[in-house]
Amino acid sequence: MTQVISISNQKGGVGKTTTAVNLSAALAAGEKTCLLIDCDPQGNATTGLGVDIADLSHGLYDILMGTAPVETALTETALPHLHLLGATRELIGAEVEMASMSSKEFLLKKPIAMLRKRYDYIFIDCPPSLGFLTINALTASASVLVPLQCEYYALEGLSKLLTTVKAVKKRLNPVLRRVDILLTMHDKRNNLSRQVEQEARGLFNERVLKTVIPRNVRLSEAPSYGKPIILYDIRSPGAQSYLALAREIVESEKRL
């Protein structure tokens, strides 16, 4: 059964795109067929997989507007089991156009339904906002993965995201069944990181995944080379943490 997972946090700089790229790559390395949908107009997931935005003939914008078949927007990556539905520059203005469209919350749901049989996992890298693009992603998903950086004010705004998820589940998507929280940018030498982890686990219990993503220089370098961390430096702590996360995700799905 295909798992459709939105990776979302309205705060920027929390490791959202890093997680989208590297979790999908880690699962693909384990021969799970994956699609990464770049729903962020910044297009960082697209370039992070080594794809030049200028080379895309079609992207997510065309799919949302219904101007191209979804198959024409799928792009292969350096990993045989990982495909990309990239973000072109036009996606920047998509939310303005979507505002006047009927059933605007469901524009992504139908294309994803058409692709379900092809993939084990479909990940959606959401923008750092709670606008129409994120609502579309949540409406099309079965679960949400929330990266939470282990820094001051980390929990600020999380309640708003959880309220939005609850509203989407009630009004638009009853299939949206779970929210998982991933601790990122963790520094075990830092008291603040340990405090944030303790507070998050105390507040959200089993929602917080066991795997913790460390702050890692190689992980920060990889996007500038257009490579997931497992292709840039598989021995790095960053790569090993995302491989561990992939294993945890697979095991958690088995228990459902």
N, C-alpha and C positions, 0 to 999 in steps of 0.2 A: 504494500500500500504506500503510495507516494506521500511523503511528509512535506507540507508547505509551511515554511517557517519565516516569519518576518523578523528581521534584526533591527530593533528600533530603540531609540532614546532621543528625546527632543533636545537634549544637551549635545553640543558638538565636542569633539576631541576626547571621546570616551573609549575609543577603540572599536567603534561600530563597523566601519568599513574594513578595518584590519581583521576583525572577526569574520565578516562576510566572506572576504577573499580567502583567508587561511583555513577556516573551518570547511568551506566547500572544497578547497584543494586537498585538505587532509582526508576527507571522505572519498574524494575521487581517487586519491592514491591507494585507498583500500578497495578500489574497484566498485565503489558505489557510484551510480550514474547521477550526476548533479547538474542543475541549472542555477546559475546566479543571475538574478534580475537586478540591474542597477537602476534603482528608483530615485536616486539622488541626483539632481541636476548638476552637481559638481563633477560627476562622472569619475570619481576616484576609484571605484571598484573596477570600472572599465580599464582605466590606465594601469591599475594595480595588477591586472592580469596580462599586461603587455600588449593591449589592444589600443591602437591609435584611433581616437574618436573620429578624426577626419576620414578614416578609411571605412567607416560604417555607412552603408547605403541606406539602411533602415535601423531604427532603434525603438526603445520603449515608447517614445512620443508617437511614432506612427501607429503602433499597436493600440495605444489608448484612444487615438483619434479615428481609428478604423480605416486608415488609408493604405495599409499594407498587411498581407497575411503574416501571421506570427512566425511562420517557418522562414520567411525571408529576413528576419531580424536575428536569427540565431547564429552565433559565431563560435567557431572552435577555438580552443586555447592550447597551451603547451601540454596540458594534461588530457589524455585521450577521453577520459570519462567526465570531463568538466566542460560544459558549454556556457556561453554568456549571452544574455539579452542586454545589450549595452545602452548607455545613455548618450544621446546626441545632444548638440547644443540647443536644439529646439525644446528640449524638456524643461528648460529654464522658464518658459512662458506657459507651460502646460496647465498649471493650476488656475491661471486667469481664464483660459479657454474652458476648462472643466466646470467653472462656476455656473455657467449658463446652460450646461448640458443636462438632459434628463437622465435619471438613474446614474448620476455621476460617481456614486460610491461603488458601482459594480463594473466599471470599465475594465479592470484588470482580471476580474474573476473568470470571465468567459475564456480569454486566451489561456489562462493557467489551466482551466479545465480541459482544454484541447491538448495540453502538453503532459498531462498527468501520467499517461501510460508510458511515456518515454523515460521518465526519471524516477530514481529512488527518493531524491531530495530536491526540492526547489526552495532556494533561499532568496529573500527579497531584502536588499540593502536599502532601508528607508532613509529619507532626508532627516536632518535634525530639526524637525518641526512636527506639528500635529495637524497639518493641512490635508488637502484632498488626496495627495499622493500617498501619504501615510495611511489615511482612512481606506483607500483602495487596497493597499497592501494588507491591512488587518482584515478587511472584508473577504479577502481571498485566501487567508491563512487558517491553519489549524492550531498554530501555536506562535508564541512570541518569545524571542530571546533578547534580553535586555542587558547590554554591556554596562557595567557600573564600575567606574574608575575608583581606585582606592585612594582618594584624595579628599581634601576638605570640601564641604558642600556636595559631596557625591550623591547623597540621598535627596537633595533638594530637587524638586520637580518630578521625582519618581511617582509620587502619589497622583499627580495629574495624568501621567501616562497610564497608570493602572486604572484610573477612573475612565479614561478614554477607551481602553480595552474592554472594560466592563460594559460601557455604553454600546460599543460596536457589537459585542456578543449579544446584548439584549435586543437591539434594534435591527441589526444588519446580518449578523453571522453567528448563529447559535452553535456552529461547529468549532468556534474559537475556544478551545478547551483548556489551555494552560499557558502560564507565563513562567519562564525560567530566567534566573538572574545569573549573569556571568561576571565575576570579579576580574577586572583588568588593571594593568599598570601597577601591579602589586610589587612592593619591595619589602621582602621579609626582614630587612635590616632597619626598617622604618617603623617607629611606633604608631604613626598615623595610619599606615596601611593595615597594621594588625588591629587597630581600633575600629576602622571602617569595616573590616571583615567580620569582626566580632559583632558589631552593631547590626550589620546586614543579616547575618545568620540568626541573630536573636529576633529580629523583626520578621523575617520572611522564611525562616526554618528551611524546610525541604525544597523551597523554590530556588534557593541558592545552590548552584551546581558545585560539586566537589572540586572540580578542576579550577585552578586559579591561573590566570595569565600574568606572567611576570613582566616587569619593565625590562626591556631588552634592546640593546643597541642594534643588533642584527635585524630584529623585527622592525625597527624603525627605518632601517636602511633599505629593506627589500622593495618597497613600493617605487623608489626612485629608479630601480632597475627593471620595473615591470614584471616582478616575479613574486609568487607566493613564497613564504619563508621556507617551505620544504624544498623548493627548487633553488633557493638562494643559499641557505645554510641549514641543512637538515639536522646537524648536530647541535645547533644552538638551543638554549633553553626555550626560546619562543617557539621554535618548530616542535620541540618535544611536547610543549604544553598544548599546542593545537592538535597534535596527534592524540594526546590523552583526551582532549575534549571530544574529538570525533568518536573515540571508543566509548566515552560516557554517553554521548547522544545515541549511538546505536544500541547500547545496552538498555537505555531508558525506554526506547521505542519497543523493545522486546517485551518489556513489562506491562505495556498498555493493553 
